[in-house]
Every structure is written in structure tokens, then in C-alpha cells.
Amino acid sequence: MKPASLLLKLSKRYTWSIAVTILTMLGLVAAQLIIPWLIRALINTLSTSSLAGPTLDSITRLSGIALLVFIARGFMQYVRSFQAHIAGWGVVADSRKLVYQQLQRLSLRYYEDKQTGQLMSRVINDTELFERMIAHALPDVFVNVVTLIGVSAILFSMSWKLTLLTMAPIPVIALTLMLYAKMVRPAFRYRQNELGELNAVLNDSLSGVREIKAFAHEDIAMVKVGARIENYLRSNLKALKIMAVFMPVLDFAAGSGQLIVIYFGSRMALGGSIQIADLVAFFLYLDSFYQPVRNLNNAWEAVQESMAGFERVAEILDESPEIAEPEEPVALPKPVRGALRFENVSFHYTPQETILKDISLDIPAGSTLALVGPTGVGKSTLASLIPRFYDVCGGRITLDGVDIRSLDTKELRGQISMVLQDVVLFHGSIRENILFGNPQASEAEMLAAAKIANVQEFIPAMPDGYDTMVGERGIKLSGGQKQRISIARALLKDSPILILDEATSAVDTETEMYIQEALERLIQGRTTLIIAHRLSTVRNADQIAVLVGSTITELGTHAQLLAREGHYHRLYSIQQRLN
């Protein structure tokens, strides 16, 4: 999506506010043009009349008109400011929602080489630049161009010769602005990228503050963050240096025009070809002529800075989701039984590296399949294919006989609950994190799920019971407590398919007992895929699949696999000796 197209799309909703902003700005231009005309009329009145009644009446009338103009100008300034900010910050809010919605649509593969801080910078910092574009830069450009045209027409009516002399620096100003735009946008884009890098390293440092303290790496972290701060400073100063170089050039060009008028206008007045009142008005209008030129420079700077933000945001919006939604989704048969079938499934992250090859598995509804094997062979990847976090590269996966790629992704994921090794809790209360599984659940349903998941075992020790805040990512809770909350919200979701990925790893024996009890209650009546390294936790599975070297090498019950004395038998024997 081109930045201009994105701008039009976002601003369409605020057409009325933008229109009111432009109309009031035109009114302000008119008020600005009236004042010199009133002064000209006042000088003519004073120079042609004595202080008699008619003269005083004229002065009173002109002063009254000026008062009305100032009152109207104040009102229009208020309307202009308020409506411009409605449009500007409205576009910022809409763009942030649009970018976040797009980030939700993108697959997990997109996030594998992205830093959270960089993405946050695009959502927050880059979109904030849109306010300058919508509320200030574009209206300023439009109104200043109109002002320039209007003042030029008035100046021509007063003295076309002097006006042409006044316009002599305009080509220099136009060329300077073009060169400025060409140089400053890349500088602003680089600055925004450095700001994203700063946000990224800050996010990493704050998220990993416990590890930094544990390894006494505060100085190392300070060096990394400090380097990013310095990089952003240098990139910002580079953009500001370009501005600092061009601003004096533009001011000199505008000033030279005023010098031309001073010299030639004074000679014309001495020669009688222009009246003193007209020359005074010409000087007053001259400021109104060059002020839009200066304003255009500032507005152009804001446009270039905002366009750098638009380009970075457009990059995200142009990303195509890897997981494509079907044009006409197939409806799942109701009720959903949860029968899963892998048919010659293959998968790779890159064509050069095969993760899974020709995987065929049949998991009947309500049964339990355990997936075991060495670390890094693709067990978690296989589980991630079921909710379509990634799409298969070959073969297909069916749910109740329907290819999952033909299902609405949201409906598909609504049939699946997951309990993972790395539990993510959101900043909030224990109650809120359990209800994440089903926000519409009642208090009684929440408490029932918590009881089944053995959450109630540690609740009495919590200062505020279920209203205890867990901290960012559940930092105030132990691993076992977080795991049980994760099980409770999976229970509350009440999906027919359950995926357990190392749900009991890295906990002590007593905690594992509580978690195992909760899992046994959770598994009942659900199609369950269990990924585990502790083979003692999968002995009762209906089927155990051994994944080695990207393919299934053994499949059967615990007793059958032990009898074959293959890879499973060796793994089990080793663990028994270690215990």
C-alpha cells in the first residue's frame, strides 16, 4: 500500500472535521488579508481629510470592522484547532487499531525474526506522526498555497511591476524545497528505525531484568541501551542538521525579496508611480506573502517526517498473512467430536531444512496420543500445525474428516485448548487470567474450573485471593501455580481437542502431582495430544508415537513399544535408571 493511499483510507472517516479545519483556516487567511486593507484605508482617510466628523466616523467604522475581524479570528482559531485534533488523533487511533489488527492476522513465522520493541514502535511512535500530517501539515500546505495566491492577486492589483520583482526569489525557494524533501525523508526514516531499535533493546532489557541482575550484567545492559540511545541521538541530529542548513537558505531568499521591495518600492514612491498608503499596505502584505513560504517549509518538513512513518506502517500493512482464510469456509459437523488425522504431512521452515516428513497419524475422538522423542525433532511444531499456527507444506490434517485449511481459522482454534510449558499470564488478577479461557463464564464456572485444576490449593496463601495481581507474565507466581492457572483456563474453554506441550516439566515432585491430577481431570472426554520428555507421564496414553529424524519411527501402546525394544524402550530404560 502506498503512503498516499493509506493516508486517504485513514482520513476518509474524518472528512467533515478536515473540511471544517480547512474552511476555518481559509477564514483566518481572509481575516489576515483584511487587516492590511483596513490600515491602507485608514492611512488614506487620515491623509485626505481633516479631523472632522466624517473622518472620525470612518475611523470608528474601520475600528469596528477590525474588532469584528479579531473576534471572528479568535473563534475560528478555536474551531480550527479542535477539529484538526479530532481528525489528527482520530487517524492516529484508527491507524493503531489497523496495524494491531494486521499484526494479529500475521502468522507466527512473521514474528520469528522480529523484535517486540520494533513492532511496538511502529504501532505507537510511527503512527503518532500521522497527527502532524492530518491536523497540521496538509491543512497548512493547502491554506498557505491559497494565501500565496490570494496575496499575489492583491499585490498585482496594487503594483504589478513591484509584485514581479517580489517573486524573483520564488524559483530559488522552490528548488530548495525540492532538494530538502529529497534529502530529509531518508533521514527521518532512518531516525524512526533507530527509535524502533531503541524501543526493542529497552523492551528486551526490562523483560529480562531478573536475568540481568542474576548474572550481574547491569553494566553490559547499560552499554547496549546507551549505544542505542546514542544512535538515536545521532540520527535525530542528522535530520535536524539538514533542517538547520536549509532554513537559513529559505529565510535569506524570503529576505532578499523584501530588500528588493524596499529598494525599488521606495524609488517608485519617490517617482510618484505608487502612493505612500499603497506602499505601506504592500509592505504589510509582503509579510503575508513570504510567511506562507516560510510556513510551507515547516509544513513540508512535517510532511516528510510523517511520510517516513507512513512508509514504515505501510510495510506491515502490505505483509500478506501466511495462513490464508478460505474464501468459503466449510462448517464443521455439529457436535464437534474432535477426531484428528494426519495424512502424509510434511513441513519445513525453509526448503533446505525438513522438519517433518510423511507423518501419518490417526487420533480417534476422545483418545490420547503421546508424542515423544529427542529434543528438537519437531514435536512442538507438529502440535502447532493443528491450530494452523503454521500450514503444512505437504499432505493434510483433518478434523472430523474436514481439511482444517477449509475451516474458518477462528472456528478451528475455538475447538482447541493448549497448555504449554512456557505459560504466559497477562498482567491482571488470577481471576482475569482464568477467565481468559472464556470471558463469558460465570463466577461459579470459574471457581469450578479452578477447583478441578487444583488452583484452590494455593489461593488461601494469596493476599487478595482470586483478585491477587499476578504481575507481568505472572512474575509473582511460581511455575507450578502458573501452570495450574493455565489448566484452569483450558478447562473453562471446554474445547473438544487438548494439546499438552511439556505441561509438567521443570516443576518439583509435589507440584507435578497436583498438575498431573488436574491434567487427568482435564483430559477426560477430550481428544488429547501430549508432548512429554518424562515417559512416566504418558504410560496410560492410548497411543504413543516416537518421532525421530523428522518421521514417526514407532507407534503403539506403552507395553507394545517396550516389547519391541526399539528407541522408546531405550529412552524409557535410561529414565528408569536415572530415577
Secondary structure, 3 states (H helix, E strand, C coil): CCHHHHHHHHHHHHHHHHHHHHHHHHHHHHHHHHHHHHHHHHHHHHHHCCCCHHHHHHHHHHHHHHHHHHHHHHHHHHHHHHHHHHHHHHHHHHHHHHHHHHHHHCCHHHHCCCCHHHHHHHHHHHHHHHHHHHHHHHHHHHHHHHHHHHHHHHHHHHCHHHHHHHCCCHHHHHHHHHHHHHHHHHHHHHHHHHHHHHHHHHHHHHHCHHHHHHCCCHHHHHHHHHHHHHHHHHHHHHHHHHHHHHHHHHHHHHHHHHHHHHHHHHHHHHHCCCCHHHHHHHHHHHHHHHHHHHHHHHHHHHHHHHHHHHHHHHHHHCCCCCCCCCCCCCCCCCCCCCCEEEEEEEEEEECCEEEEEEEEEEECCCCEEEEECCCCCCHHHHHHHCCCCCCCCEEEEEECCEEHHHCCHHHHHCCEEEEECCCCCCCCEHHHHHHCCCCCCCHHHHHHHHHHCCHHHCHHHCCCHHHCECCHHHCCCCHHHHHHHHHHHHHHHCCCEEEEECCCCCCCHHHHHHHHHHHHHHHCCCEEEEECCCHHHCCCCCEEEEEECCEEEEEECHHHHHHHCCHHHHHHHHHHHHC
